[in-house]
């Protein structure tokens, strides 16, 4: 009887031991992966990134940066990336004051912005991340504009312009008031357009509906038969069903904005590179920022066409990665 009791006791102990072993094995999760997010299969530790990354600047660059941020956060849920839209100029005010780590820009940094960064001891590195065009658009009901020349665009948009009606551009066009929509003065698109079309950056008539939000401009042109506006090509691509792009004659005949014409440079003079600027000191100090910027540079070519931009050439992509490594080594 005692031997039987001892046997039952031994079986109970063995059962308990097996339960503990099985329980420990199950804690590793399915497919051999650890349930502990800080541990990989096989018990190998992996670093978990955390922190916040503040980005602001160009509304034109916003779509690609937002796409990058969403994919990055899906892989690194401990990192919060915020993307603001203050316009290129408004964003540079924050960036050069050290308020943001990344700046979206649809133009290169200006001398006065460089000076502000220097005064605040802000070092930076810039990367070209896509190619974009500026689309001149009209309402789909507009059946009279077949193209516009650079000279006609200048006539429309120059300071103290005398153009009030469509017939002021060409006599056979409607004797109707032209409603103009364009970026605000803090926009890099505004700077680029005025410099290329009018001949001087920020030289523009002021009696038009201005907004840093390109969606406001889209809705304005889409809702008025006699409207005309301009903004980044990517926003035209997103709203082709609401807008009609105008071919631009830069001297060699009218050219329609498209991925091909922008990439080849035949859509003149309204094609340009887009940039991000990164705080160099923060890049060296913060691992989550390093990971984000590297992820951005590695995926920009893939994501650019998905949001309406032209991917940068391979040699520019390789130069970006080289600049990134050099920035970390300094």
N, C-alpha and C positions, 0 to 999 in steps of 0.2 A: 504493500500500500504506500509506504514511504517512497519506494522507488518510482511508483506511478506519479506521486505528487511532485517528486523532483523532476520527472520527465516533463510534466505539464508546465512547471516553472521555467525549465530550460526553453521549451517551445515559446512561451510568452515573451521571454527575454529576447530570443532571436527574432520574433515577430516585431517587437518594438524597435530593435536595431535596424531591421530592414525598412521599416516605415520611415525612420529618420534618414536613412541613406537615400531612399526614393524621394523623400521630401526635399532633400538638398539638391538632388539632381533636377527636380522639377523647377526649383527656384531659378535655374539657369534659363528657363523659357524654352520656347519652341525653336526647332532647328539649331539647337546648341548655342543660341544667343543669350547673353546675360540680360536679365531684367533690369539690372542696375545700369542706368544710362551712362554712367562714368566708366563702364567696363565693357570691353569687347569680348567676343567668344574666345574661350581659352584663358580668360582671366587677364588679358592684356589691357592695361589702362589706356584710355583715350581722353584727350583734353576737351572739355566742354567750354565753348566760347560764350561769353555773356557781355552785356553792356549796351550802350546806345550810340547810334551814329546819326548825326544831324546833317541833313543835306538841304540846300536851297538853291535858288537861281532860276535859270531859264525855263520858261514854259515849253519851249521847243524841245529841250533835252529831257523834260520831265517824263514822257512816256517810256523811253528806254531805261532811264534810271529806276523808274517805278517797277518795270518788269524785272530788272536785275534784283532789286531789293526784295520783291516778292519771292523769287526763286531762292535767293540767299537765305531769307528768314525761314523758308520751308525746310531747309537743310540745317539751319542753326536757330532753333526756336528761342534760344536764350539771348539772342541779339535783337534789339528793337531798332529798326531803321526808319527814320521819318524823312519824308521828301516834301519840301515846301516849294511854292511857286511865287517868288517875289520879283521875277524878271532877272535878267543877267546883271543889270546894274544894282538892283536892290539886293540880290544875293551876294555880290562882291562887297557891299557895305558890311554885311554880316561876316563874311569869310575873312576879310582883312582885319576885322575886329576880334577874330578868334572865337566867334559865336558858333560857327559851323565847322565841320571837318572836311566836307566835300562841297564843291561848288559846281553846279551845272552852268555851262556857258555856251552861248551860240555865237560868240566872238572871242578873240583873244583879249586878255586883260589889258586895260589902258594904263598909260604912264602914271596918271594920278592915283589909280588903284594900286599900282606897284609901290608908289611912295607911301600910301597909307599902310600897306602890308609891312613895309620896311620900318616905318615908325612904330608899329606895334610888334615888331620882331616876329612876324609871321613868315616863315619860309614855306615854299610850296613847290609842287611838281605838277606839270600839266600833261594830259593825255588826250589825243584825238581819238574819239570813240565811234564816230559815224560821219557820214556825209549827208547833207540835207540841201534842199532847195527851198526858195521862197515862192509860194504859189500866189499868183494874182487871180482872184476869183470873182465871178458874178453869179447872179441868180439864174437857175436853170431856164426861167422864162425869157431871159435876155437872148433875143434872136438877131441882134444887130452887130454885136462885137465879134469879129472873126479873129482879131489879134490886136495887140497894142505895141507900139514902138517904145523904146527907152525914152525917146524925146517926148512922146505923148504922156508917158508915166510921170516924167519930170514936170511937165506942164500941169498935170493934175495935182501933184503932191508938193511942189515947191512952196516955200513961204510966200504969203501974199498972192497965192494962186488966183487967177481970174476965172478959173473953171468952176461954174456953178451948175451948169446943165450938161447933159450928154452932147447936145448940139454944139457946145463950146469946144469940144474935142474934134468932132467932125460934123460939118453942117448937115449931112444927111442922116445923122443919128437923132433920136427923139428929143424934142424940146421939153424935156422933163428934168427936174432937179436930180442931180446925182448924189446918192447917200453913201458916204465914205466910212469905212471901218478899218481900223489898223491897231497895231500894238501900242502900248503906252511908252512913255519916254524912258522907262527903266528897262525896256526890253532890248536884248541883243539883236533881235530881228529888226527892230526899229532902227538901231544904229547901223546895221548892215545895209538895210534897204535904202535909207537916206544917203548913205555914203556912196553906194553904187549907182543909184538912180538920180539923186539930186546933185551929188558931187561933194557933199559935206555931211559928215555924221551929225545927226540930230537936227538938221535943217529940214523943217517940214511945216506945212500949214497946220494950224491947230484946231480948225473947225471941222473935226471929224469925231466919230465915236471911237474912243480909245479904251483898251482894256489889256491888262497883263494876262488875262484868261482867254486863250484862243477859242474856247468853246463859246464865249460870249460873242466873239466876232463871227463865228460860224453861224450862230443863230440869227445874228443881225442880217447877214447877207442872204441867208436862206429864207428870211421872212419879208424881203423887199425886192420887188422886180427891178427897181432902178438902183440897186446897191452895187458897190464894188469894194473889195477889201483885199488885204494881203496878210499872210501868216505862213508858218512853216508847212512845207509840203506834206509832212506826216499827217497833219490835221485835215488837209484836203483829202488824202487817201482814206482816212476814217469816215469822211462825210461826202463821198462821191455822189451819193444818191440825193444830196441836198444842194450841191454846188456844181458850178461849171468852171473849169480852169481856162484861163486865157493864154493862148500862145504869145510869147514875147519875142519881138524882133530886136536883137542886140546888134544888128548890122549885117547879118548874113541870112536874113529871112526869118519868118516866124518859127519858133520852136516850142513845142508843147512840153511842159515839165513831166518827166517820167524817170523811173530808175535808170534807164539807159542814158537819157540825155544829161541827167545830173551827174552820173558816174563818169561819163566821157568828157564832161565839161562843155558840151555844146549848148546847154541851156544857160546862156550868158545874159546878163552878169549875175544871175540870182541863184547860184549854187555855192555852197560853203561847207567847211568842216565844222563839226561840233566837238565840244571839249568837256572834260571834267578836270577841276583843279583840286588837289588834295593837300591838306596841311602836312608838310614833310615831318615836322617834329612829332605830331600825333601818330603819323604812319609808323615811325620807328618805335614808338612807345606802346602802342595799343594793338594787341594781337587780333582783336576782332575787326579793327580797321584794316589791318594787313590782309586778313582773309577776305574781307569784302572787296577791297580794291583789286586783289588778285583774281577773285571770282568775276568781277566786272570785266577786267581786261581779257580774261580767258573766254568769256561768253559774249562779248559785245558783237563780234562778227556774226554770231548765230542769231542773237536777239534783235539786232538792228532791222533786218528785213521784216521781221514779224510785227513790228510796230510802225512800218512805213518809211524807214530810213534806208540809206545805201550803206552796205558794209564797207569798212575801211579796207584798203589793199593789204595783202599779206605782209609786205615790207613795213608798213606802218604798224601793224599788229606786233611784229617782231621787235620793232623799235620800242613800242610801249612796254613790252615785257623786260627789255633790257634796261629802260629807264627806271622801272619799278625795282629791279634788283639793285641798281646803282643807288637809288634813294635809300634803300635799307642799309646799304654798306657804308654810307657817309657818316 
